[in-house]
């Protein structure tokens, strides 16, 4: 068979992908534009991709195509009806990044909660040298113990975050934008209650008709001025101009984001113009990308291909 990776650089260049070579011919492209895809997949049996659009316009030439593998959980870039009509199977991967994203969630929280940027700069800029006291009290921070953490989207990642938060003595509540059935062992609330009572709010939900533009200026107005807001779901869940306004108007204390509406970030993104940069922390969609998570991801993809073609003995 022929396996074509259309955007292999999106999973990093440090992974060992040699296991795919035993299945047949493997061709890897760093990135692919929509106009390049038809020629590149013309004789492919399997396509492996992350972000490129898979639809009639891009894969109409792929007469041998049998399987499409997405190196991630989201499948918004697949025209599933077209694939079904073509008799092409698709696979995605869920659960591979749970530990990585949960870990990054707490990294972002502690960075903001404990004002680590300020204190690190205070020392490295020489202001701690010959200070009058061994402790510097200019910026205040609080303990997690006893705080309320509101989780929007209680899937695998949300539950892991809840578990770790519980170890710090945090009271966890959650809401489900899609209205899914309550989950035993967790306290479910309506959205307004979560927004109004949480000291920390984190998003771990997918982007769909229930979550797109869910967090707007009205939502920020309901939050506590002391609230730390974290988005590790999808960028389009939050209206970024409204978040920028909420921070500049001190509706909330701080925000941490690993996802944006447009990635990479655009030069006119309002989040780049926030007056107090110490109150916002943005990472470039890396929460999922620990070495372990990416390795696990590609091991699952490899096994999916083997299972589909009944090659599990290889």
C-alpha positions, 0 to 999 in steps of 0.5 A: 500500500501507499501511505501519504502524510500530508502535513507531517511537520504538524506532529513534530520532526522528533518522532520515530515514524519508521514503523510505518515503513513496514506497511508499504511505501511511505511519502511524507510532505511537511505541509500541503496546500489545497492545490497540492493535495490532488496530485500528492494523493492520486495513488494513495491508499491511506492519507495521514493528516492533521489540519488540511481539508479533506473533501471532493476538491482536494482528494477527487484524484485519489482513486485508490483511497481506502482510509483517512487518519487524522492525527488528532481528535477534531474532525471538522476538516473532514467532509464525512458525507463525501467520504461515506459516499466514496466508501472511504473510512476515516479514523481519529484519535481521542484520549492520547493527550489527556495527561499532557493537556491537564498538565499544561492547564495547571502550568498556565494556572500557576503561572498566572495565579502566583504572578510568576512572570512578575517575580521572575522578572523582579529577580532577573532585572536586579531589583531583588539585589540589596532589597530591604526584605528577604520577601517581596510583597508587591504582588499578591497571590492566593492558595488554591485550597477552598477555591471553586473551579468551574469546568466547561466540558467534562470529557477525558481532559476535564475529568483529569483536571477535576481529579488533580484540582481535588488534590489541592482541596478545590471544589469542582463544578462543571457544565455541559454546553451540549446538555449531555447527561449528568456524570456521577460523582461530579457536581453539574450546574447551569452556565450562569451559576458556573460563571458567577461562582467560579474562581477558576474557569477552564474550557476543555470542550470541543468546537461545535454548534453548542460552544462556538462563541459561547464565551462573550462579553456577557459571559465575562460580565458574570464572572468574578473580578478575581476569576482566572480564565483558561481556554484549552479547548478551541479558540472559536469558543471565545470571542477574543475582542470581548476577552481583551475588553474584559481584561482591560476593564478588569472584569476578570483577573487574568486569562491563559490561552493555548488556542486561538481563533486563527493559528498561528496568531494574526498580527491584528489579534486584539489579545496582543494589545492588552495593556497589562501583559502580565494578566494574559498568558498565551502559548502556541497550541502546545498543550497536547504536544508532550513527547509522550502524547505525540508518540502515543498518538502515532502509535495509535495511528499505526495500529489503526492502519494495521487493524484496518488492513488486518496487518496486526502481526506486522 
